[in-house]
Amino acid sequence: MKIIISENIEKPNKLLENLSLKGNIGAVLAFIGIVREFSEEGDKVVKLFYEAHPTLAEKTIEKIVEDAVKKYGLKDVIVEHKIGEAKVGETVFVVIVASKHREEGYRGLIEIVDRIKREAPIWKKEYTVSKSYWKS
């Protein structure tokens, strides 16, 4: 398991090199979140800004990952989340899971992503051409 919260995140393919593929692994699945060009309201996005409580965010994510590992039997998990400024098209959130079979991998991946977005103390401010605002 590897959790990274940083201003400079690695490319997803580089993260794959850190994934443990030993043992009974039959699937590797990934979620890669990038900055969209348009907001939910249709405004052109200029940038996003992520702020976090790094220590608490890391502990929260660690607990989420541990829960998913126990529940779905995941073999390895890597989570990386950007903090600071992010431009359109930039990768900001990556979750990679290794599992015995794809089904538990998919379920674990979805649960980890959803819970991190809901529970981790990481906040996002969206800057569009017309306004800026914090998003939940």
C-alpha positions as CSV (number, residue, x, y, z in Angstrom):
1,M,0.0,0.0,0.0
2,K,1.3,3.5,-0.9
3,I,-0.5,6.8,-0.2
4,I,0.9,10.0,-1.6
5,I,-0.5,13.5,-1.1
6,S,1.7,16.0,-2.9
7,E,2.0,19.1,-5.1
8,N,3.9,17.0,-7.6
9,I,2.3,13.7,-8.4
10,E,3.8,11.0,-10.6
11,K,2.4,9.9,-13.9
12,P,0.0,6.9,-13.5
13,N,2.3,4.6,-15.5
14,K,5.2,5.4,-13.2
15,L,3.0,4.5,-10.2
16,L,2.4,1.1,-11.7
17,E,6.1,0.3,-11.3
18,N,5.5,0.6,-7.5
19,L,2.6,-1.9,-7.5
20,S,3.3,-5.3,-6.0
21,L,2.4,-7.9,-8.7
22,K,3.7,-10.9,-6.8
23,G,1.4,-13.7,-5.7
24,N,-2.1,-14.5,-6.9
25,I,-2.9,-11.3,-8.8
26,G,-5.0,-11.5,-11.9
27,A,-6.2,-7.9,-12.3
28,V,-4.9,-4.4,-12.1
29,L,-7.5,-1.6,-12.2
30,A,-7.1,2.2,-12.1
31,F,-9.1,5.4,-11.7
32,I,-7.4,8.5,-13.0
33,G,-9.1,11.8,-12.2
34,I,-8.2,14.8,-14.4
35,V,-9.2,18.5,-14.4
36,R,-12.2,19.0,-16.7
37,E,-12.3,21.9,-19.2
38,F,-15.9,22.8,-18.2
39,S,-17.6,23.0,-14.8
40,E,-20.8,21.2,-14.0
41,E,-22.6,24.5,-14.8
42,G,-20.9,24.7,-18.2
43,D,-18.4,27.5,-17.4
44,K,-14.9,27.2,-18.8
45,V,-12.5,26.1,-16.0
46,V,-9.2,28.0,-15.6
47,K,-7.7,25.9,-12.8
48,L,-8.5,24.0,-9.6
49,F,-6.8,24.5,-6.3
50,Y,-6.6,21.6,-3.8
51,E,-6.0,22.1,-0.1
52,A,-5.6,19.4,2.5
53,H,-4.7,18.6,6.0
54,P,-1.9,16.2,4.9
55,T,-1.5,14.1,8.0
56,L,-5.2,13.7,8.7
57,A,-5.9,13.1,5.0
58,E,-3.2,10.4,4.8
59,K,-4.6,8.7,7.9
60,T,-8.2,8.8,6.6
61,I,-7.1,7.4,3.2
62,E,-5.1,4.7,4.9
63,K,-8.2,3.6,6.9
64,I,-10.3,3.6,3.8
65,V,-7.8,1.5,1.9
66,E,-7.4,-0.9,4.9
67,D,-11.2,-1.4,5.0
68,A,-11.3,-2.1,1.2
69,V,-8.4,-4.5,1.4
70,K,-10.2,-6.5,4.1
71,K,-13.6,-6.3,2.5
72,Y,-12.5,-7.2,-1.1
73,G,-9.2,-9.1,-0.6
74,L,-7.2,-6.5,-2.6
75,K,-3.6,-7.4,-2.9
76,D,-2.1,-3.9,-3.3
77,V,-3.4,-0.4,-3.5
78,I,-1.7,2.9,-4.5
79,V,-3.5,6.3,-3.9
80,E,-2.1,9.6,-5.1
81,H,-3.9,13.0,-4.7
82,K,-2.6,16.3,-5.8
83,I,-2.6,19.4,-3.6
84,G,-2.0,22.9,-4.8
85,E,-2.8,24.3,-8.2
86,A,-3.9,22.1,-11.1
87,K,-4.5,23.1,-14.8
88,V,-7.1,21.7,-17.2
89,G,-6.1,18.2,-18.4
90,E,-3.8,17.6,-15.4
91,T,-4.0,14.4,-13.4
92,V,-5.1,15.2,-9.8
93,F,-6.2,11.9,-8.3
94,V,-5.1,8.3,-9.0
95,V,-6.2,5.0,-7.4
96,I,-4.7,1.8,-8.6
97,V,-5.7,-1.6,-7.2
98,A,-4.3,-5.1,-7.7
99,S,-6.7,-8.0,-7.0
100,K,-7.1,-11.7,-7.6
101,H,-10.1,-11.2,-9.9
102,R,-11.5,-8.2,-11.7
103,E,-14.8,-8.1,-9.9
104,E,-13.5,-7.5,-6.4
105,G,-10.9,-5.1,-7.9
106,Y,-13.7,-3.0,-9.5
107,R,-15.8,-3.0,-6.3
108,G,-12.8,-2.1,-4.2
109,L,-11.7,0.6,-6.6
110,I,-15.1,2.2,-6.7
111,E,-15.5,2.1,-2.9
112,I,-12.0,3.6,-2.3
113,V,-12.6,6.5,-4.8
114,D,-16.1,7.3,-3.5
115,R,-15.0,7.2,0.2
116,I,-12.0,9.4,-0.4
117,K,-14.1,12.0,-2.2
118,R,-16.6,11.9,0.7
119,E,-14.4,11.5,3.8
120,A,-10.8,12.7,3.2
121,P,-10.0,16.2,4.4
122,I,-9.1,17.5,0.9
123,W,-10.9,20.5,-0.4
124,K,-11.2,21.8,-4.0
125,K,-11.6,25.4,-5.2
126,E,-12.7,25.7,-8.8
127,Y,-11.7,28.8,-10.8
128,T,-13.7,29.5,-13.9
129,V,-13.6,32.4,-16.3
130,S,-16.5,34.0,-14.4
131,K,-16.1,33.0,-10.7
132,S,-14.3,30.9,-8.1
133,Y,-15.9,28.8,-5.4
134,W,-15.1,25.9,-3.1
135,K,-16.7,22.6,-4.1
136,S,-17.7,19.9,-1.7
